[in-house]
Amino acid sequence: MTPSVTPGVTQGGQTAIVLRPDVRLPDWRVVSAPRARAALAANLAAKGKAARFAGLAAASDAVWRRLLGLHVELGCAPSADQIAESVGLPCASVAAALADLASRDIIVRDSAGRVVAAYPFSQPATGHLVSLGGHTLNAMCAIDALGIGAMIGRDVAIASSCRRCGAAIGIATEGRGSAIARASPAGPVVWASTAYESHAALSLCRATAFFCDEDHFAAWRTAEGVALPGHLLALDEALQFARAVFGPFLAEDGRQRGR
């Protein structure tokens, strides 16, 4: 099959890949804050993470998009049969596409082959709940939670907690996921980890979290007792990061859904 993704395209002075015609991943156009740009560049460079989308075949891309879309429609991960019926491909083609996506760490499957994570969604509870109308789903991490609205072109409500003290953190988006409408408490921050090993779900996602404020983050980092790689971002900066990554996932053309 003809690959639909090629590496090495320059956008805004940074490297991106062509996910689909006129769709770049990440979308550097939405990242204006210097700290957000630095965090995104470091995240993509971690263990060659950006390269996992290069050379993605058209069938794998189609299965991936329907997998994400069915999460939103069903409120949970669909079965391979449901994907095959929805995307109009033979079950064998869907199985091959899912295996390809898993090998790239675009999705995660269990020992029985069931999808347990399709970034930004997780089947196991993560402590990051995103309400998007009819359903509430688990997001893999704080950045993923912020990116869901831009990915699907809807405003969402996020319910999470401070990794240090456990206090509730609530966030609502506006502008179809492109801006923060409100946050409680005011001024939460996000630690965007770059500690990538094997699967994002088992490494950087576990450390990428919300904190009440910078003081709570500093206390948590001191308590961890190790030098943790990553970047601390204000909420607006973290949203820019998230939009750049997840906004293109379901885009049919160069118009990012959350723009």
C-alpha positions in Angstrom: 0.0 0.0 0.0 1.1 3.6 -0.6 2.4 5.3 2.5 0.4 8.4 3.5 3.0 9.8 5.8 6.4 11.2 5.0 9.0 12.7 7.4 11.1 15.8 7.3 8.6 18.6 6.4 9.5 22.0 7.9 6.7 24.0 9.5 7.3 27.1 11.5 11.0 26.4 11.7 10.4 22.9 13.2 10.2 19.4 11.7 6.8 17.9 11.1 5.5 14.9 9.2 2.8 14.9 6.5 0.0 12.9 8.1 -2.5 13.5 5.3 -2.5 16.0 2.4 -2.1 19.4 3.9 -2.1 18.0 7.5 1.1 18.3 9.5 1.9 16.5 12.7 2.5 18.3 15.0 0.7 21.5 14.0 3.4 24.0 14.9 1.1 26.9 13.9 -0.8 26.7 17.2 2.3 26.7 19.4 3.5 30.3 20.0 4.7 30.1 23.6 8.5 29.5 23.8 8.2 27.0 26.7 5.5 25.1 24.8 7.6 24.9 21.7 10.6 23.7 23.7 8.5 21.1 25.5 6.9 19.8 22.3 10.2 19.5 20.5 11.7 17.6 23.4 8.7 15.3 23.7 8.8 14.4 20.0 12.6 13.8 20.1 12.3 11.4 23.1 13.4 7.9 21.8 12.5 8.9 18.2 8.8 9.3 19.2 7.9 11.4 16.2 9.1 8.8 13.8 6.3 6.3 14.8 3.9 8.0 12.4 6.3 8.0 9.4 5.3 5.6 6.6 1.8 4.9 8.0 -0.2 3.1 5.3 -3.5 4.4 4.2 -5.4 1.4 5.6 -3.7 1.8 9.0 -4.6 5.5 9.0 -8.2 4.8 8.2 -8.4 2.1 10.9 -6.7 4.5 13.4 -9.2 7.3 12.7 -12.2 5.1 13.0 -10.8 3.6 16.2 -10.6 7.1 17.7 -14.0 8.2 16.3 -15.7 5.1 17.7 -14.2 5.8 21.2 -16.1 9.1 21.0 -19.3 7.5 19.7 -19.4 4.5 22.0 -17.6 5.8 25.1 -15.2 2.9 25.0 -12.7 1.1 22.8 -14.5 -0.7 19.9 -13.8 -4.3 18.9 -12.0 -5.2 15.7 -15.3 -6.3 14.2 -16.9 -3.0 15.0 -14.0 -1.2 13.4 -14.2 -3.4 10.3 -17.9 -2.8 9.9 -17.5 0.9 10.4 -14.5 1.5 8.1 -15.6 -1.0 5.4 -12.4 -3.2 5.4 -12.1 -6.9 5.8 -11.4 -8.2 9.3 -8.0 -9.4 8.2 -7.0 -5.9 7.0 -8.2 -4.4 10.2 -6.2 -7.0 12.2 -3.1 -6.1 10.2 -3.6 -2.4 10.7 -4.1 -2.8 14.4 -0.9 -4.8 14.6 0.9 -2.1 12.7 -0.5 0.7 15.0 0.5 -1.3 18.1 4.1 -1.8 16.8 4.4 2.0 16.4 3.0 2.7 19.9 0.1 4.6 18.4 -2.2 2.2 20.2 -1.6 -0.4 23.0 -3.2 -3.9 23.1 -3.4 -6.5 25.8 -2.3 -10.1 25.5 -5.7 -11.0 23.9 -5.3 -8.3 21.2 -7.9 -6.0 22.6 -7.2 -2.3 22.4 -6.6 -0.9 25.9 -5.2 2.5 24.8 -5.5 4.6 21.7 -3.8 7.9 22.6 -5.3 10.1 23.9 -7.8 7.5 25.3 -7.2 4.8 27.9 -9.5 2.0 28.9 -8.0 1.6 32.4 -8.6 4.4 34.8 -5.9 7.1 34.8 -7.2 9.8 37.1 -7.9 12.1 34.1 -11.6 12.0 33.1 -12.8 13.9 30.1 -16.5 14.6 29.5 -17.4 15.3 25.9 -21.2 15.3 25.8 -22.7 11.9 26.0 -19.7 10.1 27.3 -16.9 10.4 29.8 -13.6 8.7 28.9 -10.2 8.2 30.5 -7.4 10.3 29.0 -4.0 8.8 29.1 -2.4 11.8 30.8 -2.8 15.6 31.4 -1.6 16.6 27.9 -3.9 14.0 26.3 -6.8 15.3 28.3 -6.2 18.8 27.1 -5.9 17.6 23.5 -9.2 15.7 23.2 -11.3 18.8 22.6 -9.1 20.0 19.7 -9.0 16.5 18.2 -12.8 16.1 18.1 -13.7 19.8 17.6 -15.8 20.0 20.8 -15.5 21.7 24.2 -14.8 19.3 27.0 -14.7 19.2 30.8 -11.7 17.7 32.5 -11.8 16.2 36.0 -8.3 15.4 37.4 -6.3 16.0 40.5 -3.0 17.4 41.7 -0.3 14.8 41.6 1.2 16.2 44.8 -1.7 16.8 47.2 -4.7 15.0 45.5 -6.9 18.1 45.4 -9.5 18.1 42.6 -8.6 20.0 39.5 -11.3 20.9 37.0 -10.9 22.5 33.6 -13.3 23.4 30.9 -12.4 24.4 27.3 -14.0 26.8 24.9 -13.6 27.6 21.2 -14.0 23.9 20.2 -11.2 22.9 22.5 -8.9 25.7 21.5 -8.9 27.8 24.7 -9.3 27.5 28.4 -12.7 28.7 29.6 -12.1 28.1 33.3 -9.9 26.2 35.7 -10.3 25.3 39.4 -8.1 26.1 41.3 -6.9 29.1 39.3 -3.5 28.6 37.7 -2.8 24.9 37.6 0.3 23.7 35.9 1.3 20.7 33.9 4.5 18.6 34.0 5.2 17.3 30.5 7.5 14.4 30.9 10.0 13.3 28.3 10.9 10.0 30.1 10.0 7.7 27.2 10.6 3.9 27.4 9.0 1.3 25.2 5.5 2.6 25.4 4.3 6.1 26.3 1.5 4.6 28.3 4.0 2.9 30.6 6.5 5.8 30.9 6.0 9.5 30.1 2.2 9.3 30.3 2.5 8.1 33.9 4.5 11.2 34.9 2.7 13.8 32.8 0.3 15.3 35.3 -1.6 18.3 36.6 -0.5 20.2 39.8 -2.3 22.9 41.8 0.6 25.3 41.2 4.4 25.5 40.8 5.0 25.1 44.5 3.1 21.7 44.6 5.1 20.6 41.5 8.4 21.6 43.2 7.4 19.6 46.3 6.5 16.6 44.3 9.7 16.7 42.3 11.8 17.0 45.5 9.9 14.1 47.0 10.6 11.9 44.0 14.3 12.3 44.7 15.4 11.9 41.1 16.1 14.2 38.2 13.0 13.9 36.1 13.3 14.9 32.5 10.5 17.1 31.2 9.1 20.6 31.1 6.8 22.6 33.4 4.1 24.4 31.6 1.4 26.9 32.4 -2.1 25.6 31.5 -2.3 27.7 28.3 1.1 26.5 27.3 0.1 22.9 27.9 -3.0 23.4 25.8 -0.9 24.7 22.9 1.3 21.6 23.2 -1.8 19.3 23.3 -3.5 21.0 20.3 -0.4 20.7 18.2 -0.2 17.0 18.8 -3.8 15.9 18.8 -5.5 18.5 16.6 -4.2 16.8 13.4 -5.2 13.3 14.4 -8.7 13.4 12.8 -8.2 16.3 10.5 -9.2 15.7 6.9 -7.3 18.7 5.5 -5.1 21.5 6.8 -7.8 23.0 8.9 -7.2 21.8 12.4 -10.5 21.0 14.2 -9.7 23.2 17.2 -8.6 26.2 15.3 
